[in-house]
Amino acid sequence: LNSTSHHNLSIDFGELIKHFRTVSTNDCHDYLINKQINDSMLVNGIYLSQYNQIVVSMYNLQNKELYGLQYIDQKGTKKFHPGSRLKNSYHIITNNNLPGKAVDLTLVGEGFATVASAVFAVSTINPQLKVNGIVMFSSCNLTSFIPFIGDEDVRLLVDNDCGNQINVGLDLAIRMQKIMSNKPNFKLVIPSLPSNASCDINDYFCYHQNTYGNGCEMVNRLILSTC
């Protein structure tokens, strides 16, 4: 996936994004601090608005055009810029190492922090792997990625909503796995916490990092144990 074009039929998001500045690891944004996202490869390609919101670009899976923007405030509240198109939109996070090497592993998830934590953990423990992370922004948009799954290993980072009466994240993931039954390279990564509270990969990472100092090791183990 290559996000290069900045055109939208209704709104010129490419022009709009010029008004924002790129995020650096020196930015003390509460969202990035709370999610423990502080590596340069993770903030590459995201921006900061004049209202101190994280701005995540949304590219179309088919034509790679910029189709929208997602804003995340310091408390983690998310909203889309008016006119953004959620369906078939994605944001890519990559470790950018080993230029020219084919992608070894693609990690697909709903939220920016979820995917960023997964890419960081696997890349830190396995620098020899070329890893792509795909942010799909919403559970209802996850299935849009199915037609673009190739021969590389793909892991779906499940939002485990076990604390809710209906586990929407896990139910959707199981349905996707059934659809992908002919693709043995597609597998689920399901995090869980000792409290049995709902969690995603970032929650799992932060719990182990804060409690034992081994967030990368545990996330990497969880992801690669499905291989």
Disulfide bonds with the S-S distance in Angstrom:
none
